Each structure stands twice: as C-alpha cells, then as structure tokens.
Amino acid sequence: MENKVPIATEVFEFMQGLLLPLSNIVKGGDLIFFVCGSTVRKEESFQGLKAAVQQ
C-alpha cells in the first residue's frame, strides 16, 4: 500500500525480496512454488520467477 492505494511489483522484485533473507537457509535445497497461472503463462513474469529462484 502506498498512500492507502494498493500497488504491485514485478515478480522478480517480489520473489527476490521474499527469498533473499532465506537464501542461507534454503541453499542447496529444493523449493516448490504454487503460483498463479498468469505468472506462468506470461513470459516476462515466468522469466522473473526463474531469475529470482536461480539467485
């Protein structure tokens, strides 16, 4: 929320913000994501998801 208005972010930025603090804990582990179908169907969103997970 920004000024009481909902805002959105790119998939990469969201996932990086979510995963970065956990990187030492999950390093070398397997992660399973349940994501919205539109994240997988839209090429830009899917590439952002893959890029964030690979870091």
Backbone bond lengths (Angstrom), bond angles and torsions (degrees), N, CA, C in turn:
res aa  C-N    CA-C-N  psi(-1)  N-CA   C-N-CA  omega(-1)  CA-C   N-CA-C  phi
1 M - - - 1.447 - - 1.533 108.38 -
2 E 1.294 113.42 137.20 1.456 120.03 175.37 1.515 107.31 -134.81
3 N 1.312 116.44 118.47 1.465 121.24 -174.93 1.532 110.83 54.45
4 K 1.333 116.07 41.74 1.469 124.08 179.55 1.528 113.33 62.82
5 V 1.346 116.52 21.08 1.464 121.99 178.18 1.527 107.52 -118.06
6 P 1.332 117.30 126.85 1.467 118.02 178.68 1.527 110.88 -65.05
7 I 1.329 115.35 137.96 1.455 121.02 177.15 1.521 108.73 -124.61
8 A 1.295 116.69 166.29 1.461 121.09 179.41 1.520 108.91 -126.50
9 T 1.321 115.53 165.93 1.450 121.46 178.39 1.520 109.06 -135.23
10 E 1.317 116.29 164.68 1.462 120.99 176.49 1.524 109.01 -66.48
11 V 1.322 116.10 151.90 1.460 121.42 -179.23 1.527 110.40 -58.20
12 F 1.329 117.24 -43.81 1.462 120.82 -179.11 1.527 111.23 -58.42
13 E 1.322 117.13 -48.02 1.458 121.03 -179.10 1.526 111.65 -62.55
14 F 1.317 116.61 -41.57 1.465 120.83 179.71 1.520 111.16 -64.62
15 M 1.341 115.81 -49.01 1.466 119.88 -177.73 1.519 111.66 -66.92
16 Q 1.320 117.43 -37.25 1.452 120.83 178.31 1.527 109.91 -64.05
17 G 1.311 116.77 -42.75 1.461 120.52 177.19 1.516 112.58 -64.45
18 L 1.303 116.56 -31.81 1.460 121.40 179.00 1.525 111.71 -77.46
19 L 1.328 116.56 -43.10 1.457 120.85 -172.73 1.524 114.83 -87.50
20 L 1.314 118.23 -29.57 1.459 120.61 -175.10 1.534 113.12 -55.15
21 P 1.314 119.51 -46.81 1.466 119.08 178.84 1.537 113.21 -64.75
22 L 1.313 116.90 -21.88 1.471 120.55 -178.51 1.520 113.10 -97.03
23 S 1.334 118.10 2.15 1.462 121.13 -170.63 1.522 113.11 -58.78
24 N 1.315 118.78 -37.85 1.469 120.25 179.32 1.525 112.02 -72.30
25 I 1.298 116.88 -28.70 1.471 120.97 -178.07 1.529 110.81 -76.77
26 V 1.321 117.27 -42.70 1.466 120.84 -174.14 1.529 113.35 -96.59
27 K 1.320 117.60 3.22 1.466 121.04 -178.57 1.534 109.92 -57.06
28 G 1.326 115.69 126.37 1.461 121.13 -179.58 1.518 113.57 81.75
29 G 1.305 117.29 -0.18 1.456 120.97 -179.87 1.520 111.55 -97.17
30 D 1.293 115.13 173.70 1.463 121.63 176.48 1.517 108.91 -103.45
31 L 1.322 115.81 134.94 1.454 121.17 177.00 1.520 108.93 -115.71
32 I 1.304 115.88 140.13 1.455 121.92 176.54 1.522 107.09 -117.27
33 F 1.328 115.48 126.42 1.455 120.43 -179.56 1.521 110.01 -113.04
34 F 1.298 115.12 134.83 1.449 121.59 169.87 1.528 104.93 -106.84
35 V 1.315 116.08 107.98 1.463 120.03 -175.10 1.516 110.32 -120.09
36 C 1.295 114.63 159.46 1.454 122.32 176.79 1.525 109.56 -60.90
37 G 1.298 117.91 141.96 1.457 122.59 -179.68 1.506 113.58 -57.08
38 S 1.321 117.66 -32.81 1.463 119.24 179.99 1.522 111.24 -68.33
39 T 1.318 118.00 -25.96 1.469 120.44 176.23 1.516 110.74 -66.47
40 V 1.304 116.70 -36.14 1.461 121.23 -178.96 1.525 111.41 -82.41
41 R 1.317 117.43 -36.01 1.470 120.91 -178.04 1.525 113.46 -73.70
42 K 1.310 117.39 -30.77 1.469 120.36 -179.24 1.526 108.60 -88.26
43 E 1.315 115.51 118.51 1.470 121.66 -173.26 1.529 112.61 -55.64
44 E 1.312 117.20 -45.29 1.468 120.07 -178.08 1.532 111.58 -62.79
45 S 1.323 116.87 -42.12 1.463 120.99 178.82 1.521 111.00 -66.34
46 F 1.323 116.85 -42.55 1.459 120.72 -179.14 1.527 110.87 -65.67
47 Q 1.329 117.26 -40.64 1.460 120.57 177.78 1.540 110.47 -64.72
48 G 1.311 117.31 -37.53 1.457 121.23 176.72 1.520 111.80 -63.92
49 L 1.325 116.30 -41.40 1.465 121.49 177.12 1.524 110.54 -61.59
50 K 1.327 116.31 -47.90 1.468 120.74 -179.51 1.525 111.11 -62.71
51 A 1.320 117.70 -42.52 1.458 121.42 -179.07 1.533 111.75 -63.54
52 A 1.318 116.23 -41.36 1.475 119.78 -179.89 1.523 111.24 -66.83
53 V 1.312 116.78 -39.41 1.470 120.51 -178.65 1.530 110.54 -69.83
54 Q 1.313 117.66 -34.92 1.464 121.06 -177.84 1.522 112.32 -72.27
55 Q 1.306 118.45 -18.78 1.473 120.33 179.25 1.470 107.78 -80.54
